[in-house]
Amino acid sequence: MAIKHSKKTEINILQAYSLQRLPWLVHGFSTRSGGTSHTYGGNALNLGFTKEDSRVAVERNRAAILQKLGAVEGKKSWPLVTLRQIHSDLIHFVDGPVDRPLAGDGMVTAVPEILLAIQTADCLPVILADVKLRAVGVFHAGWRGTVKRIVEKGIGEMRRWFGSLPQNLRAAIGPGVHNCCYEVGPEVRTQFESQFAYAGTLFHEMLESDPVREKYPLLFLTARAPGHSELPKKIFLDLAEANRRQLLDAGVAARNIHVSPHCTACHPDLFFSYRAEGGKTGRLMAVAGIRRRR
């Protein structure tokens, strides 16, 4: 999933190695460049109906990405199905276009020429594809959805609706915030520890730096041994690894899982990042659909 350094006026779609070899599959993870939105910088490909951006610009951006993906039949683009995402484990079976966004954080389908879409701006997008049965699923995995095992449950839903077997699934975890930047509170670690035996491996801690303390250490002397008050610790979560472990536990082979190396918070010039941009940002989109048999 390499980034091609194209012009800012060009749409750049990332694809996962694990999914590229499937000729019947349309899929991609959007980046920031090549759109018509100006609220988040020039030529931004914002694909979410945010309060700062105009609906006209977003609709143009969505039409442009469908053209870029080749999700068209004749001169008509495939229906784009999105969700009103609520950080849940709710997954919908989609068998046709919908009039209004469904509430939830996952969708599955085996119907050709429908494009399922997840929107993100640090949370992880996950795409699943059944290579035998031509079925797909897309999932929005923030920490809340991950604790609720949305990806693991998504595999279960694909088995329920289509008969999908884990050994026939290919998975791609798209760009999102990585453990270098994803600071969380102790309550998040507690929730993970209540659900996963391996939770301890998903977190690491770092002491907060304090330039004043480093320059004037005597100001922070206390009566407690060893004589200095302790610096608070920052806790970081590896959300990508948490979702990779769920895929493995559900039976997907490690060789069939692709994890994007791109951290959205590290690269706000390439991706939208809620954390890096102080909450005022656009939305990326992860999409998957099925070409009709010829």
C-alpha positions, 0 to 999 in steps of 0.5 A, a space after each residue: 500500500 505505497 503512496 505515489 507522490 502525485 500532484 495535489 490536484 490528482 486523486 490518489 487511491 491506495 490499494 492493499 496487496 492482499 486485495 489487488 489480485 482479485 479482478 472482480 473486486 473494486 476497492 480503495 482507501 482515499 487520501 487527501 489530495 485531488 478534490 474540490 474542497 477548500 475548507 481543509 486546504 486547497 484541492 482536498 478530497 473530503 468525502 464526508 458531509 462535515 459541518 465546515 464543508 459544502 455539500 456540493 463540494 463533497 458530492 463532487 468529490 464522491 463522484 470523482 472517486 467513483 470515476 477513479 475507481 471505475 465503479 461505473 456501469 455505462 455512464 452511471 456510477 454505482 450506488 454508494 452506501 454509507 453509514 451514520 457511524 456510531 462507534 458500535 458493533 452493528 453490522 448491516 447486510 446490504 442487498 441494494 441501494 438505501 434511501 438514507 444512511 444506516 446507523 452502525 459501523 459495518 456492512 456486508 454484501 454479495 450484490 454486484 455494483 454496489 459500493 460500500 463505504 466507511 468514513 474515517 479520520 484516524 479510526 481504522 477502516 477494514 475491508 474483507 473479501 471472500 475470494 471464493 464466494 465474491 462477498 465483501 465487508 467494510 468496517 469502522 474500527 475505532 477503539 470502542 468498536 474494536 473492544 466490541 470485536 466488530 471485525 471478528 463479528 463481521 467475519 461471523 456475519 459474512 459466514 451467516 449471510 454468505 457461508 464465508 469461511 475464514 480461510 477464504 477471506 482476504 483482509 486489509 486494514 487501511 490507514 489510521 492512527 498508529 501506536 506512535 500517536 494514539 494516546 488513550 486514557 487508563 479507562 481504555 486500557 481497562 476495557 481492553 484488559 477486560 476483553 482480551 488476554 493479550 491486551 497487555 501487548 497492545 499498549 506501551 507507556 512513555 513518561 511525559 517530558 517536562 522542560 521545566 522539570 528537566 531544567 530545575 529538578 530541585 523544584 520538584 523534590 518531595 519527602 517521598 523516596 527517591 526524592 522526586 515526584 514521578 512524572 505522569 505516564 502517557 498510554 498508547 494503543 496499537 489499534 492496528 495490531 488489536 484488529 489484526 489479532 481479531 482477524 487471526 483469532 477468527 481464523 484468517 491466515 496471517 499471510 492474507 492480512 495486509 496492514 497499512 504502514 501509514 499513520 494518519 496523525 503522522 501525515 496530515 499532509 497526506 490524510 485527514 486526521 482528527 487528532 493532528 488537526 484539532 478536530 476540524 478535518 475532512 473524512 477519508 473513505 474506504 470502499 469495496 464493491 463487486 464487479 458483475 460477472 461477464 
